[in-house]
Amino acid sequence: MQQMDNESQKPLEELIHRELSKLPELQAPDTLIQRVFASIQAEEAKPWWQRPWTTWPTQARIVAWPVMLATAAMFILGVPWLINLASGPMRSDLSAAFAKFLNPTVELALSLGSTLFTAAEKTHYHWFIGVAAVIAVMYLSCIGIGTLCFRVASHHLRR
């Protein structure tokens, strides 16, 4: 069947080729090469910390890991501290003002969390397992279909 499709498309292919070969060659702007080189030089002139993380010096990446982990830990541990601050006794005017500002957000988060936990307790756990399984299958299907499309496309490009 593939062979028949190729044969029926041959006249169309020849017509398109003839028409395209009649068109004049497009010329690149005279300043294109200079702009490309200027862009490359500007990228190379950037300091190392403004470049992509994978191009940083090894020592800087080694130092950056603990800093990033400490930042994540401060965020993870800081949220419960802020919740405690907003609901516990106040130690100063600054913390009282911050807690007053943060209190509606904390109350909303706590009520939503409480609602979700109550719904989770009332729902049978097999539903959660089923939903998680469906999500996992959908995710793996997307990866599989993407891989298949890539292989089909790259197979046609290799010819």
Z-matrix of the N, CA and C atoms (Angstrom, degrees):
N
C 1 1.442
C 2 1.526 1 110.35
N 3 1.308 2 116.57 1 -36.91
C 4 1.461 3 120.76 2 178.48
C 5 1.523 4 109.80 3 -62.33
N 6 1.306 5 117.27 4 -39.32
C 7 1.465 6 121.46 5 -179.14
C 8 1.527 7 110.31 6 -63.21
N 9 1.339 8 117.90 7 -41.50
C 10 1.458 9 120.97 8 179.81
C 11 1.528 10 110.51 9 -64.66
N 12 1.336 11 117.19 10 -38.40
C 13 1.453 12 119.91 11 179.12
C 14 1.523 13 110.47 12 -63.76
N 15 1.329 14 116.84 13 -41.41
C 16 1.465 15 120.45 14 179.88
C 17 1.522 16 111.16 15 -64.57
N 18 1.321 17 117.70 16 -40.57
C 19 1.462 18 121.39 17 -179.67
C 20 1.523 19 111.42 18 -67.29
N 21 1.337 20 117.44 19 -37.79
C 22 1.469 21 119.54 20 -179.18
C 23 1.533 22 111.26 21 -74.29
N 24 1.293 23 117.21 22 -21.06
C 25 1.456 24 121.40 23 -179.68
C 26 1.528 25 112.59 24 -89.80
N 27 1.322 26 117.78 25 -10.35
C 28 1.467 27 121.91 26 -175.61
C 29 1.534 28 112.58 27 -58.92
N 30 1.357 29 120.12 28 -48.67
C 31 1.468 30 118.70 29 179.15
C 32 1.534 31 112.81 30 -60.70
N 33 1.317 32 116.66 31 -39.15
C 34 1.457 33 120.13 32 177.84
C 35 1.527 34 110.79 33 -64.23
N 36 1.303 35 116.15 34 -41.82
C 37 1.459 36 120.55 35 178.88
C 38 1.529 37 110.69 36 -61.48
N 39 1.327 38 116.90 37 -43.57
C 40 1.469 39 120.79 38 -179.68
C 41 1.532 40 110.88 39 -66.34
N 42 1.327 41 117.11 40 -39.07
C 43 1.458 42 121.00 41 178.45
C 44 1.531 43 110.74 42 -63.41
N 45 1.315 44 116.66 43 -46.15
C 46 1.468 45 120.72 44 179.40
C 47 1.522 46 110.07 45 -63.34
N 48 1.318 47 117.57 46 -41.65
C 49 1.464 48 121.19 47 179.34
C 50 1.538 49 111.39 48 -61.93
N 51 1.359 50 116.36 49 -43.79
C 52 1.467 51 120.37 50 178.80
C 53 1.524 52 111.09 51 -61.73
N 54 1.323 53 116.74 52 -46.05
C 55 1.459 54 120.90 53 -177.68
C 56 1.528 55 111.54 54 -66.62
N 57 1.300 56 116.61 55 -40.10
C 58 1.462 57 119.44 56 179.69
C 59 1.527 58 111.86 57 -69.90
N 60 1.310 59 117.59 58 -33.82
C 61 1.472 60 119.16 59 179.53
C 62 1.535 61 111.45 60 -72.38
N 63 1.346 62 118.62 61 -17.05
C 64 1.459 63 121.19 62 175.71
C 65 1.536 64 111.84 63 -76.58
N 66 1.327 65 116.35 64 -21.33
C 67 1.465 66 119.92 65 -177.28
C 68 1.526 67 110.52 66 -72.76
N 69 1.323 68 117.24 67 146.30
C 70 1.467 69 119.56 68 178.25
C 71 1.531 70 109.96 69 -71.60
N 72 1.329 71 115.45 70 154.45
C 73 1.462 72 121.08 71 176.99
C 74 1.522 73 108.66 72 -67.16
N 75 1.313 74 115.88 73 137.96
C 76 1.450 75 119.87 74 176.14
C 77 1.526 76 108.56 75 -83.95
N 78 1.305 77 115.43 76 135.81
C 79 1.459 78 120.77 77 179.53
C 80 1.526 79 109.34 78 -100.44
N 81 1.308 80 115.32 79 137.61
C 82 1.455 81 119.74 80 175.31
C 83 1.522 82 108.51 81 -73.55
N 84 1.321 83 117.20 82 148.77
C 85 1.471 84 118.90 83 177.29
C 86 1.528 85 110.40 84 -59.24
N 87 1.330 86 115.18 85 148.54
C 88 1.467 87 119.65 86 -178.50
C 89 1.521 88 112.03 87 -61.85
N 90 1.306 89 117.11 88 -28.90
C 91 1.462 90 120.08 89 -176.05
C 92 1.522 91 113.40 90 -88.87
N 93 1.314 92 117.29 91 0.74
C 94 1.462 93 119.80 92 -175.47
C 95 1.517 94 112.15 93 -60.71
N 96 1.325 95 117.76 94 -49.84
C 97 1.465 96 120.74 95 -177.77
C 98 1.519 97 110.45 96 -61.48
N 99 1.340 98 116.81 97 -42.16
C 100 1.469 99 119.25 98 179.36
C 101 1.528 100 111.12 99 -63.73
N 102 1.335 101 117.16 100 -39.31
C 103 1.462 102 119.57 101 179.87
C 104 1.526 103 110.90 102 -67.61
N 105 1.334 104 116.92 103 -38.93
C 106 1.461 105 120.29 104 179.17
C 107 1.525 106 109.85 105 -64.63
N 108 1.333 107 117.50 106 -46.84
C 109 1.464 108 120.57 107 178.88
C 110 1.524 109 111.37 108 -63.19
N 111 1.334 110 117.37 109 -39.23
C 112 1.465 111 120.49 110 178.55
C 113 1.524 112 110.78 111 -64.49
N 114 1.319 113 116.58 112 -38.76
C 115 1.459 114 120.47 113 177.80
C 116 1.523 115 111.33 114 -65.67
N 117 1.326 116 116.79 115 -41.73
C 118 1.465 117 120.81 116 178.40
C 119 1.522 118 110.32 117 -64.17
N 120 1.327 119 117.30 118 -44.58
C 121 1.462 120 120.61 119 179.82
C 122 1.524 121 111.34 120 -65.28
N 123 1.327 122 117.60 121 -38.03
C 124 1.467 123 120.32 122 178.24
C 125 1.526 124 110.32 123 -64.81
N 126 1.315 125 116.37 124 -37.80
C 127 1.471 126 120.51 125 178.79
C 128 1.524 127 110.32 126 -67.34
N 129 1.342 128 117.07 127 -40.89
C 130 1.460 129 120.91 128 179.67
C 131 1.527 130 111.91 129 -71.36
N 132 1.331 131 117.91 130 -24.56
C 133 1.460 132 121.53 131 -178.00
C 134 1.533 133 112.05 132 -80.78
N 135 1.322 134 117.83 133 -11.28
C 136 1.460 135 120.51 134 -179.90
C 137 1.524 136 109.85 135 -65.39
N 138 1.333 137 117.15 136 146.95
C 139 1.465 138 119.24 137 173.92
C 140 1.529 139 110.07 138 -65.25
N 141 1.311 140 116.42 139 158.62
C 142 1.468 141 120.07 140 -173.84
C 143 1.517 142 112.39 141 -61.55
N 144 1.330 143 119.30 142 -30.45
C 145 1.460 144 120.15 143 -177.11
C 146 1.524 145 112.48 144 -78.02
N 147 1.341 146 118.23 145 -9.32
C 148 1.457 147 120.90 146 176.59
C 149 1.524 148 111.92 147 -98.85
N 150 1.299 149 116.16 148 -0.01
C 151 1.467 150 120.84 149 177.87
C 152 1.525 151 109.20 150 -92.32
N 153 1.344 152 117.23 151 170.51
C 154 1.465 153 119.27 152 176.97
C 155 1.534 154 110.91 153 -57.48
N 156 1.327 155 115.67 154 146.83
C 157 1.462 156 121.63 155 -174.32
C 158 1.531 157 111.97 156 -58.65
N 159 1.319 158 117.30 157 -33.52
C 160 1.473 159 119.84 158 -177.82
C 161 1.518 160 112.53 159 -69.97
N 162 1.330 161 117.86 160 -15.37
C 163 1.468 162 120.21 161 178.97
C 164 1.520 163 112.01 162 -98.86
N 165 1.332 164 117.96 163 2.11
C 166 1.457 165 120.89 164 177.80
C 167 1.524 166 109.61 165 -65.36
N 168 1.323 167 117.55 166 156.19
C 169 1.473 168 119.40 167 173.46
C 170 1.530 169 110.32 168 -61.53
N 171 1.310 170 115.94 169 150.91
C 172 1.467 171 120.84 170 -176.04
C 173 1.519 172 111.63 171 -58.13
N 174 1.324 173 117.43 172 -42.36
C 175 1.467 174 119.93 173 -178.85
C 176 1.527 175 110.82 174 -62.01
N 177 1.317 176 117.24 175 -39.42
C 178 1.464 177 120.50 176 179.92
C 179 1.529 178 110.73 177 -66.80
N 180 1.309 179 117.32 178 -38.31
C 181 1.467 180 119.65 179 177.98
C 182 1.521 181 110.88 180 -67.84
N 183 1.335 182 116.87 181 -37.24
C 184 1.465 183 120.50 182 178.55
C 185 1.528 184 109.65 183 -63.96
N 186 1.316 185 117.03 184 -41.38
C 187 1.464 186 120.86 185 178.72
C 188 1.524 187 110.26 186 -71.58
N 189 1.326 188 118.50 187 -33.36
C 190 1.461 189 121.85 188 -176.46
C 191 1.530 190 112.25 189 -68.07
N 192 1.323 191 118.31 190 -32.40
C 193 1.468 192 120.35 191 -178.71
C 194 1.515 193 112.60 192 -57.85
N 195 1.347 194 119.11 193 -53.75
C 196 1.466 195 117.42 194 178.99
C 197 1.527 196 113.00 195 -62.66
N 198 1.322 197 116.93 196 -33.93
C 199 1.465 198 119.36 197 178.70
C 200 1.529 199 110.07 198 -64.76
N 201 1.321 200 117.12 199 -44.38
C 202 1.463 201 120.21 200 178.97
C 203 1.529 202 111.11 201 -65.21
N 204 1.338 203 117.18 202 -41.38
C 205 1.461 204 119.97 203 178.67
C 206 1.528 205 111.07 204 -65.57
N 207 1.338 206 117.07 205 -39.41
C 208 1.459 207 120.30 206 177.90
C 209 1.528 208 110.95 207 -64.91
N 210 1.323 209 116.63 208 -38.82
C 211 1.471 210 120.10 209 177.63
C 212 1.523 211 110.45 210 -63.88
N 213 1.326 212 116.81 211 -44.50
C 214 1.470 213 120.10 212 178.41
C 215 1.524 214 110.57 213 -63.90
N 216 1.330 215 117.28 214 -41.13
C 217 1.464 216 120.25 215 179.33
C 218 1.520 217 111.12 216 -65.14
N 219 1.332 218 117.00 217 -40.43
C 220 1.460 219 119.46 218 177.76
C 221 1.524 220 110.98 219 -62.57
N 222 1.323 221 116.49 220 -38.60
C 223 1.463 222 119.47 221 178.30
C 224 1.524 223 110.61 222 -66.68
N 225 1.331 224 116.17 223 -46.20
C 226 1.469 225 120.16 224 -177.50
C 227 1.525 226 110.79 225 -66.05
N 228 1.327 227 116.79 226 -42.14
C 229 1.455 228 119.82 227 -179.84
C 230 1.526 229 112.06 228 -80.69
N 231 1.325 230 116.85 229 -24.04
C 232 1.454 231 120.38 230 -177.82
C 233 1.516 232 113.59 231 -74.70
N 234 1.318 233 118.66 232 -29.79
C 235 1.459 234 121.29 233 -179.60
C 236 1.531 235 110.66 234 -62.92
N 237 1.340 236 119.72 235 -49.24
C 238 1.479 237 117.78 236 176.15
C 239 1.529 238 112.51 237 -61.50
N 240 1.332 239 116.39 238 -35.13
C 241 1.468 240 119.08 239 178.36
C 242 1.525 241 110.46 240 -63.72
N 243 1.351 242 116.37 241 -41.74
C 244 1.464 243 119.55 242 178.50
C 245 1.525 244 111.30 243 -65.90
N 246 1.323 245 116.72 244 -37.98
C 247 1.466 246 119.79 245 177.57
C 248 1.520 247 109.51 246 -63.84
N 249 1.331 248 116.20 247 -43.75
C 250 1.464 249 120.46 248 177.72
C 251 1.522 250 110.46 249 -63.38
N 252 1.316 251 116.26 250 -39.35
C 253 1.464 252 121.02 251 179.15
C 254 1.520 253 110.58 252 -63.69
N 255 1.332 254 116.16 253 -41.42
C 256 1.458 255 119.75 254 -177.34
C 257 1.528 256 112.15 255 -71.51
N 258 1.316 257 118.16 256 -26.86
C 259 1.457 258 119.88 257 -176.45
C 260 1.522 259 113.16 258 -106.45
N 261 1.319 260 118.56 259 -11.74
C 262 1.464 261 121.59 260 -177.06
C 263 1.513 262 111.97 261 -96.54
N 264 1.339 263 115.80 262 -175.37
C 265 1.470 264 119.69 263 179.09
C 266 1.524 265 110.78 264 -66.61
N 267 1.327 266 115.68 265 144.79
C 268 1.464 267 120.79 266 -177.32
C 269 1.519 268 110.14 267 -87.50
N 270 1.346 269 115.98 268 141.95
C 271 1.455 270 120.23 269 -177.64
C 272 1.527 271 112.53 270 -102.12
N 273 1.324 272 117.31 271 -25.68
C 274 1.457 273 119.14 272 -179.35
C 275 1.518 274 108.91 273 -152.35
N 276 1.315 275 115.19 274 171.46
C 277 1.466 276 119.93 275 179.05
C 278 1.522 277 111.55 276 -66.28
N 279 1.338 278 116.41 277 -36.84
C 280 1.459 279 120.52 278 179.77
C 281 1.519 280 110.64 279 -64.22
N 282 1.328 281 116.54 280 -45.98
C 283 1.468 282 118.30 281 179.20
C 284 1.525 283 110.52 282 -67.78
N 285 1.339 284 117.68 283 -31.40
C 286 1.468 285 120.06 284 177.18
C 287 1.520 286 110.74 285 -66.84
N 288 1.331 287 116.24 286 -41.67
C 289 1.465 288 119.57 287 178.45
C 290 1.525 289 110.75 288 -65.83
N 291 1.329 290 116.32 289 -41.71
C 292 1.463 291 120.37 290 179.11
C 293 1.523 292 110.20 291 -64.93
N 294 1.332 293 116.63 292 -42.25
C 295 1.466 294 120.06 293 179.83
C 296 1.527 295 110.55 294 -66.16
N 297 1.334 296 116.89 295 -37.55
C 298 1.465 297 119.57 296 178.04
C 299 1.525 298 111.13 297 -64.16
N 300 1.333 299 115.21 298 -38.31
C 301 1.463 300 120.34 299 177.37
C 302 1.526 301 110.77 300 -68.30
N 303 1.326 302 116.76 301 -39.09
C 304 1.463 303 122.08 302 -173.95
C 305 1.522 304 112.75 303 -86.37
N 306 1.317 305 118.39 304 -20.13
C 307 1.454 306 122.12 305 -171.68
C 308 1.534 307 114.32 306 -55.58
N 309 1.336 308 121.75 307 -45.74
C 310 1.469 309 119.63 308 179.15
C 311 1.531 310 112.56 309 -60.98
N 312 1.310 311 116.36 310 -38.96
C 313 1.461 312 119.69 311 179.34
C 314 1.529 313 110.90 312 -66.32
N 315 1.323 314 116.11 313 -42.15
C 316 1.468 315 120.36 314 179.19
C 317 1.517 316 110.05 315 -64.74
N 318 1.330 317 117.24 316 -43.79
C 319 1.466 318 119.94 317 178.93
C 320 1.522 319 111.75 318 -61.82
N 321 1.331 320 117.32 319 -40.67
C 322 1.459 321 120.81 320 177.55
C 323 1.521 322 110.73 321 -63.50
N 324 1.338 323 117.08 322 -46.15
C 325 1.471 324 120.62 323 179.79
C 326 1.523 325 110.77 324 -62.43
N 327 1.335 326 117.20 325 -43.04
C 328 1.462 327 119.87 326 179.80
C 329 1.525 328 111.83 327 -65.48
N 330 1.333 329 117.58 328 -39.85
C 331 1.465 330 119.00 329 -179.83
C 332 1.529 331 111.23 330 -69.72
N 333 1.344 332 116.85 331 -39.19
C 334 1.468 333 118.89 332 176.39
C 335 1.518 334 110.95 333 -65.05
N 336 1.324 335 116.52 334 -43.01
C 337 1.465 336 120.17 335 178.03
C 338 1.514 337 111.29 336 -62.07
N 339 1.324 338 116.86 337 -42.90
C 340 1.462 339 120.74 338 178.36
C 341 1.524 340 111.08 339 -62.47
N 342 1.334 341 116.19 340 -41.27
C 343 1.471 342 120.37 341 178.14
C 344 1.520 343 110.77 342 -62.76
N 345 1.327 344 116.54 343 -44.32
C 346 1.472 345 119.65 344 179.88
C 347 1.524 346 111.40 345 -64.22
N 348 1.332 347 117.12 346 -42.35
C 349 1.468 348 119.52 347 179.35
C 350 1.525 349 111.25 348 -66.03
N 351 1.333 350 117.50 349 -38.66
C 352 1.458 351 120.37 350 177.47
C 353 1.526 352 110.35 351 -64.37
N 354 1.331 353 116.71 352 -43.49
C 355 1.464 354 120.02 353 178.11
C 356 1.526 355 110.60 354 -63.50
N 357 1.328 356 116.95 355 -37.90
C 358 1.464 357 120.14 356 179.15
C 359 1.521 358 110.90 357 -66.63
N 360 1.346 359 117.27 358 -37.24
C 361 1.466 360 119.58 359 178.98
C 362 1.528 361 111.63 360 -68.27
N 363 1.323 362 116.72 361 -35.77
C 364 1.459 363 120.50 362 -176.69
C 365 1.529 364 112.51 363 -80.24
N 366 1.307 365 116.50 364 -22.70
C 367 1.464 366 120.35 365 -178.81
C 368 1.524 367 108.47 366 -89.14
N 369 1.315 368 115.00 367 145.24
C 370 1.455 369 119.06 368 177.50
C 371 1.525 370 109.66 369 -70.21
N 372 1.319 371 115.74 370 141.89
C 373 1.458 372 120.28 371 -174.16
C 374 1.531 373 112.57 372 -67.63
N 375 1.316 374 117.85 373 -22.53
C 376 1.463 375 118.38 374 179.50
C 377 1.525 376 110.97 375 -65.64
N 378 1.328 377 117.94 376 -24.41
C 379 1.462 378 119.97 377 175.45
C 380 1.523 379 110.91 378 -66.55
N 381 1.332 380 115.95 379 -41.88
C 382 1.458 381 119.55 380 178.38
C 383 1.520 382 111.17 381 -63.75
N 384 1.324 383 116.17 382 -41.59
C 385 1.460 384 120.36 383 178.69
C 386 1.528 385 109.75 384 -64.27
N 387 1.336 386 116.82 385 -41.69
C 388 1.461 387 120.25 386 178.45
C 389 1.519 388 112.67 387 -64.08
N 390 1.331 389 116.89 388 -43.53
C 391 1.466 390 120.36 389 179.09
C 392 1.526 391 109.79 390 -64.76
N 393 1.329 392 116.82 391 -42.99
C 394 1.469 393 120.00 392 178.52
C 395 1.530 394 110.68 393 -62.39
N 396 1.329 395 117.26 394 -39.04
C 397 1.460 396 120.31 395 178.73
C 398 1.528 397 111.02 396 -66.16
N 399 1.331 398 116.98 397 -41.86
C 400 1.467 399 120.25 398 178.49
C 401 1.525 400 110.46 399 -63.08
N 402 1.326 401 117.01 400 -43.57
C 403 1.468 402 120.31 401 178.65
C 404 1.518 403 110.47 402 -62.75
N 405 1.335 404 117.47 403 -42.16
C 406 1.468 405 120.57 404 179.23
C 407 1.525 406 111.13 405 -63.62
N 408 1.331 407 117.00 406 -42.49
C 409 1.467 408 120.39 407 179.50
C 410 1.527 409 110.27 408 -65.60
N 411 1.334 410 117.57 409 -40.64
C 412 1.467 411 120.19 410 178.33
C 413 1.528 412 110.93 411 -63.61
N 414 1.326 413 116.27 412 -41.87
C 415 1.461 414 120.72 413 179.57
C 416 1.529 415 110.54 414 -63.20
N 417 1.321 416 116.36 415 -48.83
C 418 1.464 417 119.82 416 -179.78
C 419 1.525 418 111.15 417 -65.44
N 420 1.328 419 117.81 418 -33.31
C 421 1.467 420 120.50 419 176.48
C 422 1.521 421 110.60 420 -64.76
N 423 1.326 422 116.86 421 -41.95
C 424 1.471 423 119.65 422 177.91
C 425 1.523 424 110.95 423 -61.79
N 426 1.319 425 116.75 424 -42.44
C 427 1.470 426 119.85 425 178.54
C 428 1.531 427 109.80 426 -64.77
N 429 1.326 428 117.20 427 -43.09
C 430 1.457 429 120.59 428 -179.96
C 431 1.517 430 112.54 429 -64.47
N 432 1.327 431 116.85 430 -43.29
C 433 1.466 432 119.96 431 179.73
C 434 1.524 433 109.94 432 -67.54
N 435 1.327 434 117.37 433 -40.01
C 436 1.460 435 120.52 434 177.03
C 437 1.516 436 112.10 435 -61.68
N 438 1.336 437 115.81 436 -42.18
C 439 1.463 438 120.48 437 177.55
C 440 1.525 439 110.87 438 -63.55
N 441 1.325 440 116.73 439 -43.07
C 442 1.458 441 120.99 440 178.50
C 443 1.525 442 110.85 441 -61.92
N 444 1.323 443 117.25 442 -46.03
C 445 1.470 444 120.18 443 178.98
C 446 1.525 445 111.21 444 -61.35
N 447 1.328 446 116.34 445 -41.35
C 448 1.459 447 120.00 446 179.02
C 449 1.526 448 110.60 447 -63.10
N 450 1.320 449 116.77 448 -43.86
C 451 1.461 450 119.38 449 -179.43
C 452 1.515 451 111.99 450 -65.70
N 453 1.336 452 116.64 451 -40.15
C 454 1.466 453 119.91 452 178.51
C 455 1.533 454 109.65 453 -64.29
N 456 1.339 455 116.83 454 -45.58
C 457 1.463 456 120.89 455 -178.99
C 458 1.513 457 110.99 456 -65.27
N 459 1.326 458 117.36 457 -43.76
C 460 1.468 459 118.71 458 -178.76
C 461 1.528 460 111.45 459 -71.55
N 462 1.326 461 117.41 460 -27.30
C 463 1.467 462 120.69 461 177.38
C 464 1.528 463 109.66 462 -67.50
N 465 1.343 464 116.43 463 -40.90
C 466 1.468 465 119.65 464 178.02
C 467 1.515 466 111.98 465 -69.32
N 468 1.326 467 117.72 466 -31.08
C 469 1.463 468 120.58 467 179.25
C 470 1.524 469 111.68 468 -71.97
N 471 1.326 470 117.06 469 -30.17
C 472 1.470 471 120.65 470 -178.26
C 473 1.522 472 112.72 471 -72.33
N 474 1.305 473 116.75 472 -18.64
C 475 1.471 474 119.62 473 -177.24
C 476 1.486 475 112.95 474 -72.58
